[in-house]
Amino acid sequence: MKTILYLHGFAGSGASGTATSMRNALYEQGVQVIAPDLPVMPVEAMTFLRQQVETLQPDLIVATSMGAMYAEQLRGHLRILVNPSFCMARLLTFGGMGRKPFRNPRQDGAKDFKVDKEMITQFREVEKHSFEGITADDRELVYGLFGDHDRRVNCQPQFKKAYGNNHFSLFDGEHYLNDAVLKKTVLPLVKQLLQL
């Protein structure tokens, strides 16, 4: 059975609709989708993800928004980055601090979390390592999908500068994925890359 590791976005969880839809669409084709809840603090999240990747050895990583910022740094693995947010520290600095609700249920039952200066500092530290040590092989392993109506984040220039245009594509959609975009854009690429 092939394995996809799905990484959710900010204030999300592994119980996101995207993860569930992918799981339902791919299970009968022999693909399991593993979608953990990411730790809230960025440094802990990166440590957790490196351990997950080492343990699971996924065939493909699919990640959205903040999760895609983390996934970009998981060198040596096939990755699809959907609307990656490489500027979380800046977004949160101007987006307001304080308690924020999770958009999906979390396994630990947490309903909300706190955005504070420490979190922003950690995002800034993690973001310093974006695009570090990219090789020609890495450029072949990373695909960037960007919604052409995304009003929340636009990190297309950073992606193109680091990875070029070969695996860059726009889709008709916004920042958050819906089932239509998943079926039309993401799943066909997943199936192509996994040779399903």
GROMACS elastic network, one bead per residue, 0.5 to 0.9 nm:
[ bonds ]
;  ai    aj funct       b0    kb
    1    29     6  0.87291   500
    1    30     6  0.50976   500
    1    31     6  0.56007   500
    1    32     6  0.68613   500
    2    30     6  0.62996   500
    2    32     6  0.62475   500
    2    33     6  0.86775   500
    2    58     6  0.74996   500
    2    59     6  0.61826   500
    2    60     6  0.85306   500
    2   194     6  0.80642   500
    3    30     6  0.87199   500
    3    31     6  0.56676   500
    3    32     6  0.50052   500
    3    33     6  0.59976   500
    3    34     6  0.72230   500
    3    56     6  0.78808   500
    3    57     6  0.80326   500
    3    58     6  0.50113   500
    3    59     6  0.53815   500
    3    60     6  0.67419   500
    3    61     6  0.86243   500
    4    31     6  0.71290   500
    4    32     6  0.62275   500
    4    34     6  0.61444   500
    4    35     6  0.83912   500
    4    58     6  0.55965   500
    4    59     6  0.60103   500
    4    61     6  0.55725   500
    4    62     6  0.69257   500
    5    32     6  0.86044   500
    5    33     6  0.60000   500
    5    34     6  0.50085   500
    5    35     6  0.60110   500
    5    36     6  0.82535   500
    5    52     6  0.87015   500
    5    53     6  0.81404   500
    5    56     6  0.82944   500
    5    58     6  0.60622   500
    5    59     6  0.81016   500
    5    60     6  0.64397   500
    5    62     6  0.62742   500
    5    63     6  0.80990   500
    6    14     6  0.77230   500
    6    18     6  0.88808   500
    6    19     6  0.66451   500
    6    33     6  0.67020   500
    6    34     6  0.60859   500
    6    36     6  0.75617   500
    6    60     6  0.85904   500
    6    61     6  0.58887   500
    6    63     6  0.55301   500
    6    64     6  0.82939   500
    6    67     6  0.83344   500
    7    13     6  0.84333   500
    7    14     6  0.74067   500
    7    19     6  0.86380   500
    7    34     6  0.88424   500
    7    35     6  0.62825   500
    7    36     6  0.72606   500
    7    37     6  0.81559   500
    7    38     6  0.75031   500
    7    61     6  0.75639   500
    7    62     6  0.64111   500
    7    64     6  0.64578   500
    7    65     6  0.88600   500
    7    66     6  0.83427   500
    7    68     6  0.70150   500
    7    70     6  0.83717   500
    7    71     6  0.75938   500
    8    11     6  0.84757   500
    8    12     6  0.58554   500
    8    13     6  0.60039   500
    8    14     6  0.64071   500
    8    15     6  0.89008   500
    8    16     6  0.72834   500
    8    18     6  0.85421   500
    8    19     6  0.81730   500
    8    35     6  0.76402   500
    8    36     6  0.83278   500
    8    37     6  0.77529   500
    8    38     6  0.75265   500
    8    62     6  0.88178   500
    8    63     6  0.60960   500
    8    64     6  0.56423   500
    8    65     6  0.73603   500
    8    66     6  0.71866   500
    8    67     6  0.51306   500
    8    68     6  0.79721   500
    9    12     6  0.54447   500
    9    13     6  0.76600   500
    9    38     6  0.89189   500
    9    63     6  0.76618   500
    9    64     6  0.54342   500
    9    68     6  0.76210   500
    9    84     6  0.89747   500
    9    85     6  0.88568   500
   10    13     6  0.84024   500
   10    40     6  0.84132   500
   10    64     6  0.89576   500
   10    65     6  0.71553   500
   10    66     6  0.55087   500
   10    67     6  0.73798   500
   10    88     6  0.89122   500
   10   102     6  0.84921   500
   10   103     6  0.88982   500
   11    40     6  0.81169   500
   11   100     6  0.74803   500
   11   101     6  0.68824   500
   11   103     6  0.58929   500
   11   104     6  0.79010   500
   11   112     6  0.82216   500
   11   113     6  0.81801   500
   12    15     6  0.79531   500
   12    16     6  0.67407   500
   12    37     6  0.77795   500
   12    38     6  0.83646   500
   12   102     6  0.57094   500
   12   103     6  0.53020   500
   12   104     6  0.56313   500
   12   105     6  0.81257   500
   12   106     6  0.81807   500
   13    16     6  0.57927   500
   13    35     6  0.79130   500
   13    36     6  0.70923   500
   13    38     6  0.68653   500
   13   102     6  0.75832   500
   13   103     6  0.75319   500
   13   104     6  0.56579   500
   13   105     6  0.66072   500
   13   106     6  0.57575   500
   13   107     6  0.83159   500
   14    17     6  0.88061   500
   14    19     6  0.67124   500
   14    20     6  0.85971   500
   14    34     6  0.80627   500
   14    38     6  0.77265   500
   14   104     6  0.80072   500
   14   105     6  0.82906   500
   14   106     6  0.73484   500
   14   107     6  0.83944   500
   15    18     6  0.83170   500
   15    19     6  0.66100   500
   15    20     6  0.68140   500
   15    35     6  0.73439   500
   15    36     6  0.82147   500
   15    37     6  0.79220   500
   15   104     6  0.61140   500
   15   105     6  0.63289   500
   15   106     6  0.71207   500
   15   107     6  0.85015   500
   16    19     6  0.54047   500
   16    20     6  0.64293   500
   16    21     6  0.87124   500
   16    35     6  0.85711   500
   16   103     6  0.81766   500
   16   104     6  0.59999   500
   16   105     6  0.82133   500
   17    20     6  0.50727   500
   17    21     6  0.59884   500
   17    22     6  0.84818   500
   17   104     6  0.85683   500
   17   177     6  0.88048   500
   17   178     6  0.80785   500
   17   179     6  0.83519   500
   18    21     6  0.51944   500
   18    22     6  0.61048   500
   18    23     6  0.85085   500
   18   177     6  0.69676   500
   18   178     6  0.72241   500
   18   179     6  0.73892   500
   18   182     6  0.75229   500
   19    22     6  0.51908   500
   19    23     6  0.60871   500
   19    24     6  0.86484   500
   19    33     6  0.71147   500
   19    34     6  0.80934   500
   19    35     6  0.64928   500
   20    23     6  0.50826   500
   20    24     6  0.61995   500
   20    25     6  0.86105   500
   20    33     6  0.84189   500
   20    35     6  0.89230   500
   21    24     6  0.51337   500
   21    25     6  0.60779   500
   21    26     6  0.85818   500
   21   179     6  0.72470   500
   21   182     6  0.81826   500
   22    25     6  0.51088   500
   22    26     6  0.60190   500
   22    27     6  0.82539   500
   22    33     6  0.70493   500
   22   182     6  0.79681   500
   22   183     6  0.89458   500
   22   187     6  0.75738   500
   23    26     6  0.54493   500
   23    27     6  0.57374   500
   23    31     6  0.77557   500
   23    32     6  0.65509   500
   23    33     6  0.53524   500
   23    34     6  0.83982   500
   24    27     6  0.58161   500
   24    28     6  0.79852   500
   25    28     6  0.73893   500
   25    29     6  0.81924   500
   25   183     6  0.88448   500
   25   187     6  0.83391   500
   26    29     6  0.52793   500
   26    30     6  0.68015   500
   26    31     6  0.54274   500
   26    32     6  0.72309   500
   26    33     6  0.80517   500
   26   187     6  0.86688   500
   26   191     6  0.87630   500
   27    30     6  0.53496   500
   27    31     6  0.50022   500
   27    32     6  0.59051   500
   27    33     6  0.79727   500
   28    31     6  0.72244   500
   29   196     6  0.71530   500
   30   196     6  0.88940   500
   35    38     6  0.88089   500
   36   107     6  0.88282   500
   37    40     6  0.88055   500
   37   106     6  0.66161   500
   37   107     6  0.71681   500
   37   108     6  0.89272   500
   38    41     6  0.86496   500
   38    42     6  0.89477   500
   38    44     6  0.87720   500
   38    45     6  0.58575   500
   38    46     6  0.89552   500
   38    48     6  0.77620   500
   38    49     6  0.80385   500
   38    67     6  0.83918   500
   39    42     6  0.71867   500
   39    43     6  0.87830   500
   39    44     6  0.62151   500
   39    46     6  0.86585   500
   39    48     6  0.76001   500
   40    44     6  0.77080   500
   40    45     6  0.68106   500
   40   113     6  0.76226   500
   40   114     6  0.88153   500
   40   119     6  0.83007   500
   41    44     6  0.55776   500
   41    45     6  0.61183   500
   41    46     6  0.89250   500
   41   118     6  0.85639   500
   41   119     6  0.59341   500
   41   122     6  0.71673   500
   41   123     6  0.80833   500
   42    46     6  0.62291   500
   42    47     6  0.86739   500
   42    70     6  0.86412   500
   42   119     6  0.70080   500
   42   120     6  0.87553   500
   42   122     6  0.57324   500
   42   123     6  0.56727   500
   42   125     6  0.86486   500
   42   126     6  0.67853   500
   43    46     6  0.53209   500
   43    47     6  0.64092   500
   43    48     6  0.86381   500
   43   119     6  0.89987   500
   43   122     6  0.61344   500
   43   123     6  0.76382   500
   43   125     6  0.80872   500
   43   126     6  0.66218   500
   44    47     6  0.51654   500
   44    48     6  0.60496   500
   44    49     6  0.85722   500
   45    48     6  0.50277   500
   45    49     6  0.60697   500
   45    50     6  0.86337   500
   45    70     6  0.81749   500
   46    49     6  0.50639   500
   46    50     6  0.61675   500
   46    51     6  0.86247   500
   46    70     6  0.66837   500
   46    71     6  0.89371   500
   46    73     6  0.87592   500
   46    74     6  0.89676   500
   46   126     6  0.79519   500
   47    50     6  0.53078   500
   47    51     6  0.63915   500
   47    52     6  0.87293   500
   48    51     6  0.52250   500
   48    52     6  0.61953   500
   48    53     6  0.87387   500
   49    53     6  0.60646   500
   49    54     6  0.84199   500
   49    70     6  0.81401   500
   49    71     6  0.83635   500
   49    74     6  0.81988   500
   50    53     6  0.52259   500
   50    54     6  0.61337   500
   50    55     6  0.86160   500
   50    74     6  0.71324   500
   51    54     6  0.50687   500
   51    55     6  0.60988   500
   51    56     6  0.84768   500
   52    55     6  0.51545   500
   52    56     6  0.58126   500
   52    57     6  0.78738   500
   52    58     6  0.88937   500
   53    56     6  0.52543   500
   53    57     6  0.52321   500
   53    58     6  0.65127   500
   53    74     6  0.80666   500
   53    77     6  0.87118   500
   54    57     6  0.56402   500
   54    58     6  0.86569   500
   55    58     6  0.86383   500
   56    59     6  0.88857   500
   57    60     6  0.87302   500
   57    77     6  0.85197   500
   58    61     6  0.67128   500
   58    77     6  0.78723   500
   58    78     6  0.85262   500
   59    77     6  0.76315   500
   59    78     6  0.69018   500
   59   194     6  0.74152   500
   60    77     6  0.69094   500
   60    78     6  0.50790   500
   60    79     6  0.57545   500
   60    80     6  0.77441   500
   60   190     6  0.80341   500
   60   193     6  0.80510   500
   60   194     6  0.75816   500
   61    71     6  0.72817   500
   61    77     6  0.73232   500
   61    78     6  0.62379   500
   61    80     6  0.62544   500
   61    81     6  0.83361   500
   62    67     6  0.86521   500
   62    68     6  0.76415   500
   62    71     6  0.80470   500
   62    78     6  0.87381   500
   62    79     6  0.58596   500
   62    81     6  0.62880   500
   62    82     6  0.76366   500
   62   186     6  0.89272   500
   62   190     6  0.83825   500
   63    66     6  0.80301   500
   63    67     6  0.51317   500
   63    69     6  0.81963   500
   63    70     6  0.83620   500
   63    71     6  0.65292   500
   63    72     6  0.89711   500
   63    79     6  0.76839   500
   63    80     6  0.62909   500
   63    81     6  0.52362   500
   63    82     6  0.60390   500
   63    83     6  0.86631   500
   63    84     6  0.79093   500
   64    67     6  0.51721   500
   64    69     6  0.80494   500
   64    71     6  0.88934   500
   64    80     6  0.84716   500
   64    81     6  0.60392   500
   64    83     6  0.59627   500
   64    84     6  0.60165   500
   64    85     6  0.82241   500
   64   175     6  0.88754   500
   64   176     6  0.82651   500
   64   177     6  0.84291   500
   65    68     6  0.51401   500
   65    69     6  0.65914   500
   65    81     6  0.77221   500
   65    82     6  0.63316   500
   65    83     6  0.51166   500
   65    86     6  0.81737   500
   65   153     6  0.82588   500
   65   175     6  0.78063   500
   65   176     6  0.83607   500
   66    69     6  0.50535   500
   66    70     6  0.65782   500
   66    71     6  0.86856   500
   66    83     6  0.86161   500
   66    84     6  0.62297   500
   66    85     6  0.52009   500
   66    86     6  0.73123   500
   66    87     6  0.87367   500
   66    88     6  0.70697   500
   67    70     6  0.51441   500
   67    71     6  0.60804   500
   67    72     6  0.86678   500
   67    81     6  0.82629   500
   67    82     6  0.89254   500
   67    84     6  0.73900   500
   67    85     6  0.80840   500
   68    72     6  0.60282   500
   68    73     6  0.88630   500
   68    79     6  0.87244   500
   68    80     6  0.78306   500
   68    82     6  0.64497   500
   68    83     6  0.73394   500
   68    85     6  0.68380   500
   68    86     6  0.81638   500
   69    72     6  0.54096   500
   69    73     6  0.72711   500
   69    81     6  0.78163   500
   69    84     6  0.54003   500
   69    85     6  0.55691   500
   69    86     6  0.52352   500
   69    87     6  0.84109   500
   69    88     6  0.85855   500
   69   127     6  0.78939   500
   69   130     6  0.75291   500
   70    73     6  0.56847   500
   70    74     6  0.71701   500
   70    84     6  0.88317   500
   70    86     6  0.85835   500
   70   126     6  0.83050   500
   70   127     6  0.85666   500
   70   130     6  0.82765   500
   71    74     6  0.51976   500
   71    75     6  0.82308   500
   71    79     6  0.71123   500
   71    80     6  0.84587   500
   71    81     6  0.73028   500
   72    75     6  0.71105   500
   72    79     6  0.75216   500
   72    80     6  0.88212   500
   72    81     6  0.72789   500
   72    84     6  0.84855   500
   72   130     6  0.69208   500
   72   131     6  0.73513   500
   72   142     6  0.77061   500
   73   129     6  0.72645   500
   73   130     6  0.60277   500
   73   131     6  0.69703   500
   73   132     6  0.77442   500
   74    77     6  0.65274   500
   74    79     6  0.85036   500
   75    78     6  0.84924   500
   75   133     6  0.87741   500
   75   134     6  0.78219   500
   75   138     6  0.65878   500
   75   141     6  0.86271   500
   76   137     6  0.77853   500
   76   138     6  0.62270   500
   76   141     6  0.73052   500
   77   138     6  0.79307   500
   77   141     6  0.64308   500
   77   142     6  0.81525   500
   78   138     6  0.84064   500
   78   140     6  0.82964   500
   78   142     6  0.61018   500
   78   143     6  0.83295   500
   78   193     6  0.83740   500
   79   141     6  0.61019   500
   79   143     6  0.62491   500
   79   144     6  0.85762   500
   80   141     6  0.84627   500
   80   142     6  0.59990   500
   80   144     6  0.60102   500
   80   145     6  0.73286   500
   80   186     6  0.84592   500
   80   189     6  0.85363   500
   80   190     6  0.81551   500
   81    84     6  0.57727   500
   81   142     6  0.73129   500
   81   143     6  0.60477   500
   81   145     6  0.61644   500
   81   146     6  0.84610   500
   82    85     6  0.89795   500
   82   143     6  0.83884   500
   82   144     6  0.60187   500
   82   146     6  0.60164   500
   82   147     6  0.81425   500
   82   175     6  0.85746   500
   82   177     6  0.86282   500
   82   186     6  0.84658   500
   83   144     6  0.74528   500
   83   145     6  0.61393   500
   83   147     6  0.66121   500
   83   150     6  0.79596   500
   83   153     6  0.72667   500
   83   154     6  0.75750   500
   83   155     6  0.75030   500
   83   156     6  0.83422   500
   83   174     6  0.87367   500
   83   175     6  0.62972   500
   83   176     6  0.83150   500
   84    87     6  0.89277   500
   84   144     6  0.78593   500
   84   145     6  0.83496   500
   84   146     6  0.79539   500
   84   153     6  0.78710   500
   84   154     6  0.82029   500
   84   155     6  0.66347   500
   84   156     6  0.84657   500
   84   159     6  0.85430   500
   85    88     6  0.61797   500
   85    91     6  0.89720   500
   85   153     6  0.62432   500
   85   154     6  0.75264   500
   85   155     6  0.63438   500
   86    89     6  0.86422   500
   86   127     6  0.66694   500
   86   130     6  0.75131   500
   86   153     6  0.87956   500
   86   155     6  0.65225   500
   86   158     6  0.80297   500
   86   159     6  0.89447   500
   87    90     6  0.55252   500
   87    91     6  0.62824   500
   87    92     6  0.87469   500
   87   123     6  0.83328   500
   87   124     6  0.81794   500
   87   127     6  0.72686   500
   87   153     6  0.83526   500
   87   155     6  0.79181   500
   88    91     6  0.50375   500
   88    92     6  0.60319   500
   88    93     6  0.83975   500
   88   120     6  0.77472   500
   88   123     6  0.63208   500
   88   124     6  0.76824   500
   88   127     6  0.80273   500
   89    92     6  0.53561   500
   89    93     6  0.60462   500
   89    94     6  0.87529   500
   89   119     6  0.82080   500
   89   121     6  0.71842   500
   89   122     6  0.81335   500
   89   123     6  0.52559   500
   89   124     6  0.53869   500
   89   127     6  0.81030   500
   90    93     6  0.50638   500
   90    94     6  0.63737   500
   90    95     6  0.82841   500
   90   120     6  0.80450   500
   90   123     6  0.89868   500
   90   124     6  0.82475   500
   91    94     6  0.54606   500
   91    95     6  0.56609   500
   91    96     6  0.86890   500
   91   153     6  0.85678   500
   92    96     6  0.61270   500
   92    97     6  0.70499   500
   92   115     6  0.77052   500
   92   116     6  0.89322   500
   92   120     6  0.68131   500
   93    96     6  0.62154   500
   93    97     6  0.73080   500
   93   117     6  0.84129   500
   93   120     6  0.69937   500
   94    97     6  0.84984   500
   96   115     6  0.79847   500
   97   100     6  0.83360   500
   97   114     6  0.74279   500
   97   116     6  0.56469   500
   97   117     6  0.80163   500
   98   113     6  0.82112   500
   98   114     6  0.53476   500
   98   115     6  0.51383   500
   98   116     6  0.64427   500
   99   112     6  0.64621   500
   99   113     6  0.54333   500
   99   115     6  0.61693   500
   99   116     6  0.87053   500
  100   111     6  0.86837   500
  100   112     6  0.53766   500
  100   113     6  0.54715   500
  100   114     6  0.61325   500
  100   115     6  0.71383   500
  101   104     6  0.88454   500
  101   110     6  0.89442   500
  101   111     6  0.58962   500
  101   113     6  0.64976   500
  101   114     6  0.88531   500
  102   105     6  0.70423   500
  102   106     6  0.77930   500
  102   110     6  0.78380   500
  102   111     6  0.57560   500
  102   112     6  0.52617   500
  102   113     6  0.73800   500
  103   111     6  0.86438   500
  103   112     6  0.88983   500
  104   111     6  0.86204   500
  105   108     6  0.85959   500
  105   109     6  0.67880   500
  105   110     6  0.76514   500
  105   111     6  0.73241   500
  106   109     6  0.52018   500
  106   110     6  0.59824   500
  106   111     6  0.74895   500
  107   110     6  0.77035   500
  110   113     6  0.76680   500
  114   119     6  0.84431   500
  115   118     6  0.81075   500
  115   119     6  0.61326   500
  115   120     6  0.75167   500
  116   119     6  0.54079   500
  116   120     6  0.65095   500
  116   121     6  0.87516   500
  117   120     6  0.51113   500
  117   121     6  0.60496   500
  117   122     6  0.85816   500
  118   121     6  0.50228   500
  118   122     6  0.61594   500
  118   123     6  0.86330   500
  119   122     6  0.51016   500
  119   123     6  0.62155   500
  119   124     6  0.86364   500
  120   123     6  0.50459   500
  120   124     6  0.61837   500
  120   125     6  0.86397   500
  121   124     6  0.50805   500
  121   125     6  0.62739   500
  121   126     6  0.87633   500
  122   126     6  0.61394   500
  122   127     6  0.84413   500
  123   126     6  0.51275   500
  123   127     6  0.59358   500
  123   128     6  0.86123   500
  124   127     6  0.51506   500
  124   128     6  0.64071   500
  125   128     6  0.53875   500
  125   129     6  0.75267   500
  126   129     6  0.57715   500
  126   130     6  0.73889   500
  127   130     6  0.52448   500
  127   131     6  0.89442   500
  128   131     6  0.85092   500
  128   132     6  0.83186   500
  129   132     6  0.54481   500
  129   133     6  0.89566   500
  131   134     6  0.60165   500
  131   158     6  0.89484   500
  131   159     6  0.87425   500
  131   162     6  0.63703   500
  131   163     6  0.87718   500
  133   138     6  0.89924   500
  134   137     6  0.79830   500
  134   138     6  0.57497   500
  134   139     6  0.70417   500
  134   162     6  0.77320   500
  134   163     6  0.83839   500
  135   138     6  0.50593   500
  135   139     6  0.64881   500
  135   140     6  0.89342   500
  136   139     6  0.51801   500
  136   140     6  0.67028   500
  137   140     6  0.52493   500
  137   141     6  0.65920   500
  138   141     6  0.50440   500
  138   142     6  0.65238   500
  138   163     6  0.84285   500
  139   142     6  0.56978   500
  139   143     6  0.83597   500
  139   162     6  0.81905   500
  139   163     6  0.54452   500
  139   164     6  0.79344   500
  139   166     6  0.87217   500
  139   167     6  0.82337   500
  140   143     6  0.80151   500
  140   163     6  0.85222   500
  140   166     6  0.85326   500
  140   167     6  0.77831   500
  141   167     6  0.88669   500
  142   163     6  0.76605   500
  142   167     6  0.69139   500
  142   168     6  0.89442   500
  143   163     6  0.86212   500
  143   166     6  0.84387   500
  143   168     6  0.61317   500
  143   169     6  0.81392   500
  144   156     6  0.84878   500
  144   159     6  0.73511   500
  144   160     6  0.88426   500
  144   163     6  0.87816   500
  144   167     6  0.61268   500
  144   169     6  0.63216   500
  144   170     6  0.84256   500
  145   167     6  0.83564   500
  145   168     6  0.62286   500
  145   169     6  0.51681   500
  145   170     6  0.57735   500
  145   171     6  0.68954   500
  145   185     6  0.84037   500
  145   186     6  0.81260   500
  146   149     6  0.87204   500
  146   150     6  0.76885   500
  146   154     6  0.82696   500
  146   155     6  0.86375   500
  146   156     6  0.72811   500
  146   168     6  0.79066   500
  146   169     6  0.63209   500
  146   171     6  0.60459   500
  146   172     6  0.86262   500
  146   173     6  0.81412   500
  146   174     6  0.83335   500
  146   175     6  0.80649   500
  147   150     6  0.52271   500
  147   169     6  0.87865   500
  147   170     6  0.57122   500
  147   172     6  0.58370   500
  147   175     6  0.61351   500
  147   176     6  0.86640   500
  147   177     6  0.88070   500
  148   151     6  0.87149   500
  148   170     6  0.58858   500
  148   171     6  0.59577   500
  148   172     6  0.57519   500
  148   173     6  0.59670   500
  148   174     6  0.66288   500
  148   175     6  0.87432   500
  149   171     6  0.86345   500
  149   172     6  0.69886   500
  149   173     6  0.55251   500
  149   175     6  0.73749   500
  150   153     6  0.62747   500
  150   154     6  0.69848   500
  150   173     6  0.69410   500
  150   176     6  0.81997   500
  151   154     6  0.74383   500
  151   174     6  0.70937   500
  151   175     6  0.69633   500
  152   174     6  0.84289   500
  152   175     6  0.64118   500
  153   156     6  0.89700   500
  153   175     6  0.71900   500
  154   157     6  0.78552   500
  154   158     6  0.89747   500
  155   158     6  0.54876   500
  155   159     6  0.63871   500
  155   160     6  0.87864   500
  156   159     6  0.51621   500
  156   160     6  0.61125   500
  156   161     6  0.85479   500
  156   168     6  0.85604   500
  157   160     6  0.51907   500
  157   161     6  0.60526   500
  157   162     6  0.86345   500
  158   161     6  0.51861   500
  158   162     6  0.62822   500
  158   163     6  0.84939   500
  159   162     6  0.52889   500
  159   163     6  0.57700   500
  159   164     6  0.71850   500
  159   165     6  0.86868   500
  159   168     6  0.80458   500
  160   163     6  0.51929   500
  160   165     6  0.58343   500
  160   166     6  0.89865   500
  160   168     6  0.72221   500
  161   164     6  0.57914   500
  161   165     6  0.86482   500
  163   166     6  0.77871   500
  163   167     6  0.76718   500
  163   168     6  0.81301   500
  164   167     6  0.73535   500
  164   168     6  0.72884   500
  165   169     6  0.78860   500
  166   169     6  0.84726   500
  170   173     6  0.86302   500
  171   174     6  0.86112   500
  171   181     6  0.76728   500
  171   184     6  0.89396   500
  171   185     6  0.68813   500
  172   181     6  0.74704   500
  172   185     6  0.88749   500
  173   176     6  0.80247   500
  173   177     6  0.74545   500
  173   178     6  0.84172   500
  173   181     6  0.67376   500
  174   177     6  0.70162   500
  174   178     6  0.88845   500
  177   180     6  0.81566   500
  177   181     6  0.62145   500
  177   182     6  0.66140   500
  178   181     6  0.55397   500
  178   182     6  0.61587   500
  178   183     6  0.87218   500
  179   183     6  0.60238   500
  179   184     6  0.84531   500
  180   183     6  0.53004   500
  180   184     6  0.60598   500
  180   185     6  0.82574   500
  181   184     6  0.51197   500
  181   185     6  0.54405   500
  181   186     6  0.67920   500
  181   187     6  0.87297   500
  182   185     6  0.55999   500
  182   187     6  0.58331   500
  182   188     6  0.85694   500
  183   186     6  0.63098   500
  183   187     6  0.54101   500
  183   188     6  0.71347   500
  184   187     6  0.68360   500
  184   188     6  0.67660   500
  185   188     6  0.59545   500
  185   189     6  0.67193   500
  185   190     6  0.89977   500
  186   189     6  0.54047   500
  186   190     6  0.62131   500
  186   191     6  0.87759   500
  187   191     6  0.60746   500
  187   192     6  0.84775   500
  188   191     6  0.51621   500
  188   192     6  0.61430   500
  188   193     6  0.86560   500
  189   193     6  0.60947   500
  189   194     6  0.84928   500
  190   193     6  0.52575   500
  190   194     6  0.60798   500
  190   195     6  0.82835   500
  190   196     6  0.83834   500
  191   194     6  0.51531   500
  191   195     6  0.56611   500
  192   196     6  0.65146   500
  193   196     6  0.79139   500
